[in-house]
Amino acid sequence: MKTISFIILFWLGSVQVFTQEIKVSVVNDTTELQEYSNGEKLKVNYKLNNKTITLKEKDKLLNDDPGIQQEFNIRSLNNEIIGEVNFIADHVVIESKKEIKPGIISENKLDISENLNGRSFPAFEWKDLNNNRIALQQLKGKTVVLNFWHTSCVPCIAEMPLLNKLVQKYSNENVVFISATPNTETELKEFLKKKKFEYTQVPGVDTKTIFSPFPGWPIHIVLNRDGVIQFFALGKQNNIEEKLSESLDKSLKAGE
């Protein structure tokens, strides 16, 4: 208990002293990483009346009411020190959003330490952004291109124009392009207002339920007509569109 108290006091002191020299970066939709001039770092979450809110909601709160009352607390979570800013405003309510639930997928996770080529992809049942059901079983007989990404993933966004050209190139072929992200329906729609991505979009997919361990984004997979992996790529890839195209041509030729 003494150790925790010391850490709390130390961080509170750090925040007060170094607020003039701070670098802030985004960790995820609800968390910022604050880096101080003395080299210390602190992850910070935001709440409204003790209910967790996103960074976008936080920015809107501060924009609408710069003087809104705030409470700052430090707590220990999973052996990590986390900062919390709680906004107190009885007159402000964050609307409850109806989001698509995470997709159903089997417990047969893919071990990324293995060669995944030739492995069957785990069965899934998702809903796309238009609320259409997408199930692996229904896609048998088609070549399927899967892309796993996140709206804050810079390499994912950078390669989208190349992926869009790929969709156009195979528009008359028996190929389905599906993009899955853990982002919510609302977040995905907001992103797509600014950036074009022509894959069929599926929100609310927790990639960690598919891969073990989770390797990060982007992830590209090509499944043949039987749902078997014939191409797998992790992270930023040079000439990714050419690699995907080569795999697609191979699958289409095998199905003739």
FENNORPE-V141007 format. One record per residue. N is the residue number from 1. RES is the residue in one small letter. PSI is psi in whole degrees, -180 to 180 (999 if undefined). Layout:
n	res	psi
N	RES	PSI
N	RES	PSI
This chain:
n	res	psi
1	m	-38
2	k	-39
3	t	-45
4	i	-43
5	s	-41
6	f	-43
7	i	-42
8	i	-47
9	l	-39
10	f	-46
11	w	-39
12	l	-42
13	g	-41
14	s	-45
15	v	-40
16	q	-38
17	v	-37
18	f	21
19	t	-20
20	q	-19
21	e	91
22	i	138
23	k	128
24	v	130
25	s	159
26	v	129
27	v	-50
28	n	-167
29	d	-20
30	t	1
31	t	136
32	e	151
33	l	120
34	q	124
35	e	125
36	y	163
37	s	-17
38	n	5
39	g	-8
40	e	152
41	k	149
42	l	125
43	k	138
44	v	129
45	n	160
46	y	145
47	k	156
48	l	115
49	n	44
50	n	14
51	k	127
52	t	136
53	i	164
54	t	168
55	l	-34
56	k	-42
57	e	-37
58	k	-45
59	d	-39
60	k	-41
61	l	-48
62	l	-32
63	n	-40
64	d	-33
65	d	82
66	p	-25
67	g	17
68	i	140
69	q	137
70	q	146
71	e	134
72	f	128
73	n	157
74	i	135
75	r	162
76	s	126
77	l	116
78	n	47
79	n	18
80	e	139
81	i	124
82	i	135
83	g	146
84	e	129
85	v	117
86	n	118
87	f	135
88	i	113
89	a	101
90	d	-25
91	h	-5
92	v	131
93	v	126
94	i	122
95	e	139
96	s	125
97	k	138
98	k	107
99	e	156
100	i	133
101	k	153
102	p	146
103	g	157
104	i	132
105	i	152
106	s	169
107	e	-4
108	n	77
109	k	156
110	l	124
111	d	110
112	i	-9
113	s	-10
114	e	165
115	n	112
116	l	-12
117	n	129
118	g	-7
119	r	144
120	s	138
121	f	140
122	p	141
123	a	140
124	f	160
125	e	109
126	w	170
127	k	130
128	d	-176
129	l	-20
130	n	14
131	n	22
132	n	140
133	r	134
134	i	116
135	a	142
136	l	-38
137	q	-36
138	q	-17
139	l	0
140	k	138
141	g	-10
142	k	151
143	t	129
144	v	129
145	v	121
146	l	136
147	n	123
148	f	128
149	w	-178
150	h	148
151	t	-16
152	s	7
153	c	108
154	v	-48
155	p	-35
156	c	-45
157	i	-38
158	a	-33
159	e	-3
160	m	-42
161	p	-36
162	l	-39
163	l	-35
164	n	-40
165	k	-34
166	l	-42
167	v	-43
168	q	-40
169	k	-36
170	y	24
171	s	-25
172	n	11
173	e	169
174	n	62
175	v	138
176	v	129
177	f	120
178	i	133
179	s	126
180	a	136
181	t	148
182	p	-10
183	n	152
184	t	168
185	e	-45
186	t	-47
187	e	-41
188	l	-43
189	k	-40
190	e	-42
191	f	-45
192	l	-13
193	k	-26
194	k	-24
195	k	132
196	k	130
197	f	111
198	e	1
199	y	157
200	t	126
201	q	130
202	v	115
203	p	166
204	g	27
205	v	117
206	d	105
207	t	-25
208	k	-14
209	t	-7
210	i	-42
211	f	143
212	s	118
213	p	165
214	f	124
215	p	-6
216	g	-177
217	w	161
218	p	163
219	i	132
220	h	134
221	i	139
222	v	126
223	l	137
224	n	-173
225	r	-17
226	d	8
227	g	21
228	v	137
229	i	125
230	q	-5
231	f	138
232	f	127
233	a	132
234	l	141
235	g	-175
236	k	129
237	q	131
238	n	137
239	n	41
240	i	-35
241	e	-34
242	e	-40
243	k	-42
244	l	-42
245	s	-42
246	e	-42
247	s	-40
248	l	-45
249	d	-39
250	k	-43
251	s	-42
252	l	-39
253	k	-39
254	a	-24
255	g	-2
256	e	999
